[in-house]
Amino acid sequence: MNLIFMGSAAFAIPALDALADSHHKILEVVTQPDKPAGRGQQIRACPVAERAREHGLSLHQPDSVRMPDELKHFKKLDADLIVIIAYGKILPRELIDMPRHGAINVHASLLPKYRGAAPINWAIVNGERETGVTTMFINEDLDAGDILLSSKTPIHDNETAPELHDRLAEMGSDLLKATISELADGKLIPIPQDHSKATQAPIMKKEDGLIDWSLTSRAIYNRVRGFTPWPGTYTNLEDKTLRIHCAEPLEDGRQGAPGTVVEVQDRLCIACGQGVLKLTEVQIEGGKRMPAADFMRGHSIPVGAKIG
């Protein structure tokens, strides 16, 4: 097939690599424009743009795909299919309808669960035991098109969002290749989503990372895993912010008022609404990330102290 590939974030890279090495022809890679990034606000290309250049593929970075000139541009490409993965913008109906086989998307959840921008993170935060990837036809609603194929995987107990991200990106690449092959052969029967079962995975906000110690230790631990690396999880220690990079939930019978320090020897253990959270890697405001044992050697925090 002759394809237009639309993507920006790193999740799309395995799929781009697979298609670049396949018998399909990528007419053009479409990404968001280069933008300022980092502390120095230097202009940087998005991950997909960088990889497209490495493959020597034609790259197009419009500010908007909705402008009349842009729609004319895509019309001239005469594509069989648009593949869109982590592009960051919703396509207009006119563009969706241009290719012979329409436009398809790879989404990092088992739709209709976790529609939205952060399905990997919220699946972990909500304690899901299973997730997966789904290919679907694009329509004008967010992640609501007819399902083509899906693939499931367990979420491992200690798996963080970046780790699950990388696994699902590889799974999505394999599922995309199968989808395109079956679509070309006319074997796929699209299945409408059951919208009554839809759940949302909205863009994460900084305040999502603030720890509520009345939650169970397992629920807080899920947030540590799911909000890595951003927005991260954090609490207040006296007048400073304490970031929690790694932790472990304990179910050892100890109890205390939520947010109360219950152990301070070579580790820092905090009582939760149920259970205890052992902090294993932390970072105090203005300081470096370090093991909790090293942090405790430099900070005097008594048993019974309140955090948060």
Buried (B, 14 or more C-beta within 10 A) or exposed (E): BBBBBBBBBBBBBBBBBBBBEBEBEBBBBBBBEBEEEEEEEEEBBBBBBBBBEEBEBEBBBBEEBBEEEBBEBBEEBEBBBBBBBBBEBBBBEEBBEBBEBBBBBBBBBBBBBBBBBBBBBBBBBBBBEEBBBBBBBBBEEEBBBBBBBBBEBEBEEEBBBEBBBBBBBEBBBBBBBBBBBBBBEEEBEBEEBEEEEBBBBEEBEEEBBBBBBBBBBBBBBBBBBBBBEEBBBBBBBEEEBBBBBBBBBBEEEEBBEBBBBBBBEEBBBBBBBBBBBBBBBBBBEEBEEBBBBEBBEEBEBEEEBBBB
